[in-house]
Amino acid sequence: MIPLRQAFNHLGAYVEWDPETRTIIVEFYQKDLGILVDVAEKVALYNGKQYFFENDLQYIDNRLHVEAAFIETLKGAKLEVRDGFYRLVEAPK
């Protein structure tokens, strides 16, 4: 499990929490992409596709953690952590 906000911030996205709808909004400005994560329903919407979380979303130290497969599936690359910094590496073909 990885911290959602920290990982997406490292990947160049802005992350915002909407408490009224219990939704996390992730925006990639350089690529004009957006992701909505409905925390209550445990589902994400990305480019018209839905991603259902296989494992429960976890709060650790008041930070939402998600499975790494979530970001890897959406971005089509392997997520790696090096020196506490998240980055994507191209998946082998």
C-alpha atoms as an extended CHARMM CRD file, in Angstrom:
* protein
*
        93  EXT
         1         1  MET       CA              0.0000000000        0.0000000000        0.0000000000  PROA      1               0.0000000000
         2         2  ILE       CA              1.2550000000        3.4440000000       -0.9070000000  PROA      2               0.0000000000
         3         3  PRO       CA              0.1970000000        6.9770000000        0.1090000000  PROA      3               0.0000000000
         4         4  LEU       CA             -2.0490000000        8.2410000000       -2.7040000000  PROA      4               0.0000000000
         5         5  ARG       CA             -1.3610000000       11.9780000000       -2.3850000000  PROA      5               0.0000000000
         6         6  GLN       CA              2.3980000000       11.6270000000       -2.0260000000  PROA      6               0.0000000000
         7         7  ALA       CA              2.7360000000        9.2070000000       -4.9490000000  PROA      7               0.0000000000
         8         8  PHE       CA              0.6240000000       11.3120000000       -7.3160000000  PROA      8               0.0000000000
         9         9  ASN       CA              2.4020000000       14.5310000000       -6.2330000000  PROA      9               0.0000000000
        10        10  HSD       CA              5.7360000000       12.8860000000       -7.0770000000  PROA      10              0.0000000000
        11        11  LEU       CA              4.3160000000       11.9750000000      -10.4990000000  PROA      11              0.0000000000
        12        12  GLY       CA              3.4580000000       15.6110000000      -11.2250000000  PROA      12              0.0000000000
        13        13  ALA       CA             -0.2050000000       15.7350000000      -10.2400000000  PROA      13              0.0000000000
        14        14  TYR       CA             -2.2090000000       18.0250000000       -8.0000000000  PROA      14              0.0000000000
        15        15  VAL       CA             -4.3910000000       16.1880000000       -5.4570000000  PROA      15              0.0000000000
        16        16  GLU       CA             -7.4540000000       17.7160000000       -3.8360000000  PROA      16              0.0000000000
        17        17  TRP       CA            -10.0190000000       16.3330000000       -1.3590000000  PROA      17              0.0000000000
        18        18  ASP       CA            -13.7230000000       17.1840000000       -1.6720000000  PROA      18              0.0000000000
        19        19  PRO       CA            -15.2030000000       16.4030000000        1.7700000000  PROA      19              0.0000000000
        20        20  GLU       CA            -18.7850000000       16.9750000000        0.6230000000  PROA      20              0.0000000000
        21        21  THR       CA            -18.6820000000       14.1770000000       -1.9800000000  PROA      21              0.0000000000
        22        22  ARG       CA            -15.8880000000       12.1790000000       -0.2840000000  PROA      22              0.0000000000
        23        23  THR       CA            -14.0030000000       12.2770000000       -3.5600000000  PROA      23              0.0000000000
        24        24  ILE       CA            -10.3190000000       12.7080000000       -4.2880000000  PROA      24              0.0000000000
        25        25  ILE       CA             -9.5370000000       14.6970000000       -7.4230000000  PROA      25              0.0000000000
        26        26  VAL       CA             -6.1810000000       14.0820000000       -9.1160000000  PROA      26              0.0000000000
        27        27  GLU       CA             -5.1950000000       16.3910000000      -11.9710000000  PROA      27              0.0000000000
        28        28  PHE       CA             -2.1780000000       16.0860000000      -14.2360000000  PROA      28              0.0000000000
        29        29  TYR       CA             -1.7150000000       19.5850000000      -15.6730000000  PROA      29              0.0000000000
        30        30  GLN       CA              0.9180000000       18.7540000000      -18.2740000000  PROA      30              0.0000000000
        31        31  LYS       CA             -1.2330000000       16.0650000000      -19.8870000000  PROA      31              0.0000000000
        32        32  ASP       CA             -4.6940000000       17.4320000000      -19.0980000000  PROA      32              0.0000000000
        33        33  LEU       CA             -5.6880000000       14.1710000000      -17.3860000000  PROA      33              0.0000000000
        34        34  GLY       CA             -7.8860000000       13.7130000000      -14.3610000000  PROA      34              0.0000000000
        35        35  ILE       CA             -8.7520000000       10.9420000000      -11.9490000000  PROA      35              0.0000000000
        36        36  LEU       CA            -11.6510000000       10.8650000000       -9.4920000000  PROA      36              0.0000000000
        37        37  VAL       CA            -11.4790000000        8.4890000000       -6.5320000000  PROA      37              0.0000000000
        38        38  ASP       CA            -14.7750000000        7.8830000000       -4.7260000000  PROA      38              0.0000000000
        39        39  VAL       CA            -13.5790000000        6.8370000000       -1.2760000000  PROA      39              0.0000000000
        40        40  ALA       CA            -16.9940000000        5.6600000000       -0.0500000000  PROA      40              0.0000000000
        41        41  GLU       CA            -17.6370000000        3.4710000000       -3.1040000000  PROA      41              0.0000000000
        42        42  LYS       CA            -13.9940000000        2.3370000000       -3.4190000000  PROA      42              0.0000000000
        43        43  VAL       CA            -13.9010000000        3.0840000000       -7.1350000000  PROA      43              0.0000000000
        44        44  ALA       CA            -11.8930000000        5.4210000000       -9.3710000000  PROA      44              0.0000000000
        45        45  LEU       CA            -12.8640000000        6.9940000000      -12.6850000000  PROA      45              0.0000000000
        46        46  TYR       CA            -10.1390000000        7.6770000000      -15.2430000000  PROA      46              0.0000000000
        47        47  ASN       CA            -10.7780000000        8.6560000000      -18.8730000000  PROA      47              0.0000000000
        48        48  GLY       CA            -14.2740000000        7.1610000000      -18.7050000000  PROA      48              0.0000000000
        49        49  LYS       CA            -13.0650000000        3.8460000000      -17.2770000000  PROA      49              0.0000000000
        50        50  GLN       CA            -13.6940000000        2.5330000000      -13.7820000000  PROA      50              0.0000000000
        51        51  TYR       CA            -11.0990000000        0.9840000000      -11.4890000000  PROA      51              0.0000000000
        52        52  PHE       CA            -12.4530000000       -1.0440000000       -8.5780000000  PROA      52              0.0000000000
        53        53  PHE       CA            -10.0940000000       -1.4070000000       -5.6310000000  PROA      53              0.0000000000
        54        54  GLU       CA             -9.5060000000       -5.0800000000       -4.8210000000  PROA      54              0.0000000000
        55        55  ASN       CA             -8.2880000000       -4.3080000000       -1.3210000000  PROA      55              0.0000000000
        56        56  ASP       CA             -9.7600000000       -1.8600000000        1.1350000000  PROA      56              0.0000000000
        57        57  LEU       CA             -8.4260000000        1.6520000000        1.0590000000  PROA      57              0.0000000000
        58        58  GLN       CA             -6.3860000000        2.1670000000        4.2040000000  PROA      58              0.0000000000
        59        59  TYR       CA             -5.7790000000        5.2350000000        6.3160000000  PROA      59              0.0000000000
        60        60  ILE       CA             -2.3210000000        5.2540000000        7.8770000000  PROA      60              0.0000000000
        61        61  ASP       CA             -1.3680000000        8.3450000000        9.9050000000  PROA      61              0.0000000000
        62        62  ASN       CA             -4.4670000000       10.1220000000        8.4790000000  PROA      62              0.0000000000
        63        63  ARG       CA             -3.2470000000        9.5430000000        4.9140000000  PROA      63              0.0000000000
        64        64  LEU       CA             -5.1210000000        7.4680000000        2.3700000000  PROA      64              0.0000000000
        65        65  HSD       CA             -3.1260000000        4.5170000000        1.0620000000  PROA      65              0.0000000000
        66        66  VAL       CA             -4.0050000000        2.5610000000       -2.0760000000  PROA      66              0.0000000000
        67        67  GLU       CA             -2.5900000000       -0.4950000000       -3.7810000000  PROA      67              0.0000000000
        68        68  ALA       CA              0.3290000000        0.2670000000       -6.1140000000  PROA      68              0.0000000000
        69        69  ALA       CA             -1.4930000000       -1.6680000000       -8.8490000000  PROA      69              0.0000000000
        70        70  PHE       CA             -4.0010000000        1.2210000000       -9.0120000000  PROA      70              0.0000000000
        71        71  ILE       CA             -1.4130000000        3.7010000000      -10.2940000000  PROA      71              0.0000000000
        72        72  GLU       CA              0.3810000000        1.0660000000      -12.3770000000  PROA      72              0.0000000000
        73        73  THR       CA             -2.8660000000        0.1220000000      -14.1510000000  PROA      73              0.0000000000
        74        74  LEU       CA             -3.8770000000        3.7080000000      -14.8320000000  PROA      74              0.0000000000
        75        75  LYS       CA             -0.4680000000        4.8500000000      -16.0200000000  PROA      75              0.0000000000
        76        76  GLY       CA              0.6020000000        1.6260000000      -17.7980000000  PROA      76              0.0000000000
        77        77  ALA       CA              3.9700000000        1.4910000000      -16.0600000000  PROA      77              0.0000000000
        78        78  LYS       CA              5.6020000000        0.0120000000      -12.9830000000  PROA      78              0.0000000000
        79        79  LEU       CA              5.6400000000        2.2190000000       -9.8820000000  PROA      79              0.0000000000
        80        80  GLU       CA              8.9620000000        2.3090000000       -8.0980000000  PROA      80              0.0000000000
        81        81  VAL       CA             10.1560000000        3.9740000000       -4.9090000000  PROA      81              0.0000000000
        82        82  ARG       CA             13.7350000000        5.1210000000       -4.6940000000  PROA      82              0.0000000000
        83        83  ASP       CA             14.9880000000        7.1760000000       -1.7520000000  PROA      83              0.0000000000
        84        84  GLY       CA             11.3830000000        7.8540000000       -0.7190000000  PROA      84              0.0000000000
        85        85  PHE       CA             10.4510000000        9.2650000000       -4.1340000000  PROA      85              0.0000000000
        86        86  TYR       CA              7.8040000000        7.6190000000       -6.3310000000  PROA      86              0.0000000000
        87        87  ARG       CA              8.3720000000        7.3550000000      -10.0710000000  PROA      87              0.0000000000
        88        88  LEU       CA              7.1250000000        5.3170000000      -13.0050000000  PROA      88              0.0000000000
        89        89  VAL       CA              9.3730000000        3.0330000000      -14.9990000000  PROA      89              0.0000000000
        90        90  GLU       CA              8.3630000000        1.6520000000      -18.3490000000  PROA      90              0.0000000000
        91        91  ALA       CA              6.9120000000       -1.8270000000      -18.1280000000  PROA      91              0.0000000000
        92        92  PRO       CA              8.9530000000       -4.4860000000      -19.9390000000  PROA      92              0.0000000000
        93        93  LYS       CA              7.4860000000       -5.5230000000      -23.2990000000  PROA      93              0.0000000000
